[in-house]
């Protein structure tokens, strides 16, 4: 079993000792660890990067279980097909068709506003494609819902999931996005 950071009572949790044990055992078996601090706030947007491999999902789910977090994540709609659609939704997945604008920011802000506690995880790159640029949707969601953003890295070089820092989005989305891109610039994904 691996040691994990403490998760405060304000953060939405699954409440499953079995899933905690499975997540910690899986991360340990893969040689991963978790570092940083999960802020003890009831609502936030987690920007998770870099997104370079399907293994990101496995590592992310293992970390979610290990920390006992209850997370909503946004994923491309093609991941939500039979036979795994029900499982993906149980994990917290919400399908999104990225081929056209469908009010995802508005709908996500509404969902956060309507919940007492909510953590929404988003891969700002949105795709595993080489050179994918960071998109600002996660900043618009956090700003619209008046919640902070927590940056979380999947660092394959160090085999570490890291949480932090947390910040409140400002009025200059381009400046916030530039700082986020700079933060993730040195983190090594599985590919590239």
N, C-alpha and C positions, 0 to 999 in steps of 0.2 A: 504494500500500500504506500501511496505517496502522501506527503503532507500537502495541505491546500490552505490558501488564505481563509480567514474567517469571513463569513457572510453575515451581515447584520440582519436584525429582525425586520427591518423595513423593506428589504429586498424580496421580491416574489420568489417563493421556493416551492418545490414539488412535495417536500415532506416524505421522501422515500429513502430509508436507510439502505434498502437493497440496490436502488439505482446509484446511490452515492458509492457503495462498495464496488459495483460493476464499473462505474466511471473511473474510480481511482485505480482499480486493478488493470483496466484496459490502458490507461495512460502509463502506468508503471511498466506494463509488458512492452509497450511501444517505446519506452525510454524517455517519455515526456514528463514535464513538471509544470506547475502553475505558479506564477509569481505576481506580485503587485497587490493592489488593494481594490476590492470591489466596494464602491462607496455605499454607505448605508442610507440610501435614498429610495423611496418607493417607485420612482419612475425615472428611466433614462433610456437614451438610444446608445447602443454599443456599435461603434464602427469597427469592423473586424477586417484586417488586411495583413499581408497581401493575400489575394485569392488567386492561386496559381494551379491548384490541383483538386481533383475529387477527394483526395485524402483530407483536405481542409474540413470537409463535412464530418468525417469520422473523428478527427481530433476535436473539432468543435463540440460535437455531441458528447464525446467522452468527458470533456471539460465541463460542459453543462451539467451532466449527471454527477461528476465528482464534486462540484460545488453546490449541488442540489438546487440549481437555478431553474426557475420557470421562465422560459424565454419564448417570445414570438419572433420568428425569423421570416424574412421575405425571400422566396425562391422562385426561379423561373417555372412557369406553369407545366412544362414538360416533365418535371420531377414528380408531379402529382397525378400519375396515371396508375391504373390497376397493374400490378397487385399491391403497390406500396403506398397508394394515395392515403389510405386511412392511417397508416403508420406515420407518414410525414405530417399529417395534421395533428396526430397525437403528440408528436414531438414539439409542436408549436408552429409548424409551417403554414404560411399563407401564400398561395400561388399567385403569380403576377405574370401577365403576358407583356413582355417588354417590347413587342413590335409596335405598340401604339400607346398613347397616353390614355390612361383609364382612371385618373383621379387618385392614384396611389397615395400621393402625399396627403391629400385632403382626407381620404378614408383612414389612413394610418393615424393622422392627428386626431380624428374623431374617436378612433378606438382607444388611443392613449387617454384622451380627455374623459372618456366614459368608464375607465377602469380606475379602481382604487390604487392598484399597483400594476406596473407594466414595464418590462424590459423588452425592447425591440432591437434585435440584432440585424445589422445590414452590412453587406460587403460593398463598400463604396465603389469598387471597380465594377461590380455587377456581372463580371464575366471572367473566365480564366484566360482569355485571349492575351497573347503577348502584347505588351505596350498599352493595355487598356487604361484609359484615363479615369481618374477618380471623378465621380459624379457628385453633385451637391444635394441630391434628394434627401439624404440623411440629415443634413444641416437644416433644410427647410422643414422637415418633420419635427426635429428638436425645437427649432425656433417657434413653429406654429403651436406646438403642444406645451411650450414653456418648460422644457425639461433639459437637463444637461446632456452632453455627449461624453461617453467614456471610450477612449481609444483602446483597442485590444489587438495585440499582435499574435500572429502564428509564425514564430521564428523557427524555421526548420534547421538552421545552422546550430542553434543552441538547444533545439528540441524543447522549446518553452512557449507556453501560452502566457502572455503578460498583459495585465490590466493596468491602465493609467496612461496618461493623466486624464482628468475630467475637466471639462470647460463648458461654459455657457456660450452658445453661439451669439455672435454680435450682429450688428446691422450690415457689416460688410462680408457677405457670403464668400466673395472671391478671396479676400484676405484669410478668412477662416479656412477655406479649402486649401489655400497655398500652405498654411501652417500644418494642416493635417498631412498633406502630401510630403512635406519635409520630414515630419515625424516618422512616417513609414518608409522613407527612402532607403535607409540602411538595413531594414529588416529583410532577411532572406526567406523567400517562399520555397516551396518544394522544387519548382521549376523556375527557369530563367535566371 
